[in-house]
């Protein structure tokens, strides 16, 4: 269906939500091209498209409802493939074992809220193949690939459900089940004026740095723990911007970091500030910042 939309659209994409990776229905989010009057056309199954818009650079804004506003710099040619964000709709795992004879890889248990069909792209640095057998919903610990090539234990592997854009929930969303959350408010000056657009970064947890590594085009965030290295998601999961109210929000539903956690706030014209809080698994931890003019 997405390919059919793209044939007549200047810009189109698949939009999914952040917990179960399911496509979003029309009316649950909005798509806008900043500074234009272009109207998006929405279809069931998470698809939107802008038709007959001028070629050139533009800013795509997605959000609304329960979701954060996310901005993307896009280049619009006359005919384009679907727009997507690398790593947004992936199962990302760290290989613990390789069975070359069976073309299987094993990894620490991961919970799939949405299955992945055979034929999905499987990517690692210097490596590309496809998924040979379906991965069903539920806990998975291995995947059968068309080939394993030079994969070895320790490799970070992306199994791509479908190229798309993943919307993060807003700071005011109530999750149906408890998850680990880090929230806060950023202000400046004696009047405690709310600051928007402050870049918030998760720096470290329990003394271990949050590491971003480019894996076949996606910036993947990992964290070393006493039980081994875990995947936190992509850069979008460990960096965010404060909204128009000065509020920010990090959250983790699966691999839930906990312990002494360092958060950094930075904005041009202000002194960068860090704060250490104790993150509690499956609970909300608050860290407010007041920035000083540089």
Secondary structure, 3 states (H helix, E strand, C coil): CHHHHHHCCCEEEEEEECCCCCECCCCCCEEEECCCCCCCEEECCCEEEECCCCCEEEEEEEEECCEEEEEEEEEECCCCCCECCCCCCEEEEEEEEEECCCCEEEEEEEEECCCECCCCEEEECCEEEEECCCECCEEEEEEEECCCCCCCCCCEEEEECCCCEEECECCCCCCCCCCEEEEEEEEECCCCEECCCCEEEEEEECCEEEEEEEECCEEEEEEEECCEEEEEEEHHHHEEECCCCCEEEEEECCCCCCEEEEEEEECCCECCEEEEEEECCCCEEECCEEECEC
